[in-house]
Amino acid sequence: MTSSEADSLPWPSLAVVIPIFNEAATIEQACKAIVEVVRAYPGTARVIAVDDGSRDSSVQTVTFLADELRELELLRHEANRGYGEALRTGAQRARDLGLEYVAFIDSDLTNPPSDLLKIGRLARQGHPYIKASRFIHGGEMSGVPFQRRVVSRVGNVVARALFGTDVRDVTNGFRAGRTEMICSWATREKTFAVIIEEFARALETGVRPVEFPTSLSARSAIQRGSVFAYSPSVIWSYMRYPLRFRVQRITALLRS
């Protein structure tokens, strides 16, 4: 579809899922910033906050905001089930609401909420699976420690090679896809590795991802430290999906 053809189409309906875990320091700011973008979205859009068993005042804050902001609703896990489960809960709610696309954005504002409009434009063009990228023209990392930059770049180079994809930022968790498609993949990962599991599902089902440039900033000093940490087990949880994908491809070639 050409850009001019897409310009004549309505913007698809969009759910924005925000997984939350102990983000009391900045969750009000995050929800308000995301709702502001949703209000500017030229189509039906809704914000679905999923609290994953927070032990701070995150739930109370978002409950109050949901009464104030009609675009925002809160779903709760009584106990912490993990990032992947929070996303699945949000995606299922998006499907129940009949929203065509579902986007996932972290609650710490390390990605700019305004980029949700970039997702909307690409969804309007018919792209089924949309990934933010730090590593294409216009993308960047700001304030991110050097070690994390290096690991991210190396990890993405390896994942790209194993997947055989031209997507440059495989591990980016800021993304969107057609709601029915995302729900049909039936991912199982509970950790951040669900991002890679989902990407593998996309390639296995013949979906061609499209990227848009985004910036990634570091968490602010008032926020709790990131729960994500690089360790052998974490690296393996990410890399097993591209490795499995490569083995399956080689096996298929040998059998043909």
Protein Blocks (a to p, Z undefined) as FASTA:
>chain_A
ZZklmmmpccdddddddddehilkmmmmmmmmmmmmmmmpgcddddddddehiabfmlmm
mmmmmmmmmkbccdddfbaebjklmmmmmmmmmmmnopabdcdddfklpacfklmmmmmm
mmmnopabdcddfkbghiacehiafklmmmmmmmmmmmmmmnopabfblmlcbdcddfkl
mmmnopabfblmlmmmmmmmmmmnopacdddddddddddfkbccdfbdcdfklmmmmmmm
mmmmmmmmmmmmmmZZ
